[in-house]
Amino acid sequence: MKRKTFSAVASVCAAAIFTIAAGCSQFNLEPVLEPGTISLAIGDVPKELVSDGTFLKSGTDTDTNNFILTIYSTSGEKIYDGQYGHRPEVIVVTPGSYDVGLYSTRFVPPAFSKPQYGDEQVVVVNAGETVSVKFICSQVNSGVRLRTSPDFLTAYPD
């Protein structure tokens, strides 16, 4: 008799635990994090880049509103990819790390007569926090053209 009572009590307890566990799975028990924001600004373009007309000679548009702004989460999710001047006034993001970049032009195969200017940073946004990013544009691409004579290639075949 005691054995039957113990089995019945154990069965009822197991059913109760299973019911409670199944019922709890209906609720999202993960904490809800308050979003953060990213604030953007562009610092002064270094004088050496414009004093000799470098921007103008390279064909680079000097209007930074036309520069390309990219914001991606470190997992690769696109937050924004477009003209800096068309960006949202407030960039609201979930807490996490973000790759933020600003470029005068999109990178294409090397073009010796078209330098690319920009800046890129990684920022960490915490819940309820505003992170300020100040871009300092400098030349971010370069190239070297090497010409060799047939004599050089003969002397150094590898």
N, C-alpha and C positions, 0 to 999 in steps of 0.2 A: 504494500500500500504506500509506504513511504517513497518507494522507488517511482511509482506512478505519479505521485504528487510532485516529486522533485522534477521529473521529466516534463510535467505540465507547466510548472513554474519556469523552468529553463526555456521551454518553447515560447511562452508568453513574453519573457524577457528578451529573447532573441528577436521576436516579431516586433516588439516595441523599439528596440535599438535599430532594426532595419528600417522601420517606418520613420523614425526621427532622422536617420541619416538620409533617407530618400527625400524627405521633406526639406531638409536644409540645402539640398543641391539646387532647389528652385531659386534660392536667394544668391545674389552676387555679393559675396562677402569681401571682395577686393576693395581696398580703399579708393575713393574717387578723388583724384588729384586735381586741384585747381590749376587751370592753364597759366602759362607765362606768356610774356611778349618779348619781341625783339625790336629794338629801336635802331634805326640806321642813319648814318651821316657820312659825308665824304669830307676828308681833310683837304687842306690846300694841296694842289698839284705842285710838286717840287719845282722851284724856279728853273733849275737846270733843264727841265724837260720842255719848258715853253720859251725860255729866253732865246734859244737859238732856233726856234721855229720847228723843233723836232716833231711835235704833234702835227703841225700843218704839212711838213714835208712828207710825213709818212701816210698822209691821207686819213689820219685818225680824227674822228669827230670829237671836237673839244667840248661838246655839250654833254655833260655827265648824265643828264636825264636820258640820253640815248644809250648809255652803257648798259651792259647785260648783267642783271642781278640773278644769282642762283642761290637758292636755299634748299638744301636737302637734309633729311635726317641721316644719321650715320648708318641707318639700316637701308638707305637708298630711296626712301619715300620723298617724292617731289613736293615741296611746300610752295615754291615760287620759282619760275624760270621765265624771265621776260625783261622788258626795259625798266631801268631803275625809276624813271619818271612815271611809270604806270603802276608801280607797286602799291599795295594797300597801305593806307596811312598807319594802321596798326597791324602788326603781324602776330597773330595769336597762335601759339603752339602748345602742344602737350609737353610736360617736363621731359628733358632729355638733351642729347648732344646734337648739334647741327653744324653742317659745313656751309659756310656763307661765303660767297665770292662775288666780285664785281670786276667786269672786264670790258675793255673798250671795243672788243670784237670777239666773236667766237673763234676758238682755236681751229685752224685748218692746217693742212700740211704746211711745213715751213715756207714762209715767203720772206725773202731777205730784205725786201724793201717795205715791209709792213709790220712794224713792231706791234706787239700787243701790250697794253698797259692794264694794270689792275692790282687787286689785292684779294687774298683769301684768308679766312680765319675759321677756327673751330670754336664754337661757343657752347656753354652748358647752361641750360635754362632750368631753374628750379620752380616748383609750384608757387604761383602768385608773384613771381619775380619778373622785373623788366631788365633785360640785358642790353646794354648799349654797345653798338659796334661802330667804330670809326674807321673807315677805309682810308688807307694811305696808298695812293696809286704810284706804282713804279713800273718799269718795264719788266715783264714776266717771261718774255721769250727772247731767244737769241739764236743765232746760227753762225756756223763757220763754214766758209767755202774754201776747199783745199784743191788747188790745181797742181798736178804733177807732170813732169816731162816724161817722155818715153825712157830717157836715160835713168831716171830715178826708179821707174818700175822694173827696169832691167837689173839695176844694182840691188834692189830690195823686192824680190818677187813675192814675198809673203807679206 
